[in-house]
């Protein structure tokens, strides 16, 4: 029985030796500044009083260590998450740049038009032949009210007004693509590896 108690005490001090030593200091200070006629001290006795405050100080020290480790882990986690987010963002931007570089010149002009014109829609008679319009854009078929301008995909410019009543397609970059391109332009001053 006595051997088991010694083993428990030994294991305790192996794990908490520093904390146990530190807890002695505030316990001595508390005892030193406690008046001799303090009712709690006189009722429970000097030994129990010291044990009580020693255990209390020891637990406070353990709590402070736990709190310190929890804050440290949280800060590390936030830092890692921020770094991951930054890495992921750059990876997405690199993918976007590679995609823009893979486009034909005509498609690049369309993307540049969207960027320059705050993603205002372009209008075409057909929607079947342009890669970027299918991969990065939202589209909808509408009937012209006579106020839409035809977008010349070769020149990358708007031209004449489309006659009222004609079936046309309107396109604009989807929000994710537009926001990422804008962010890339603001942060890196380019929307591809080359421009």
Buried (B, 14 or more C-beta within 10 A) or exposed (E): EEEEEEEEEEEEEEEBEEBBEBBEEBBBEBBEEBEEEEEEBEEEEEEEBBEBBBEBBBEEBEEEBEEEEEEEEEEEEEEEEEEEEEEEBEEBBEEBBEBBEEBEEBBBBBBBBBBEEEBEBBBBEEBEEBEBBEEBBBBEEBEBEEEBEBBBBEEBEBEEEBEEEBEBBBBBBBEEBBEBBBBBEEEEEEBBEEE
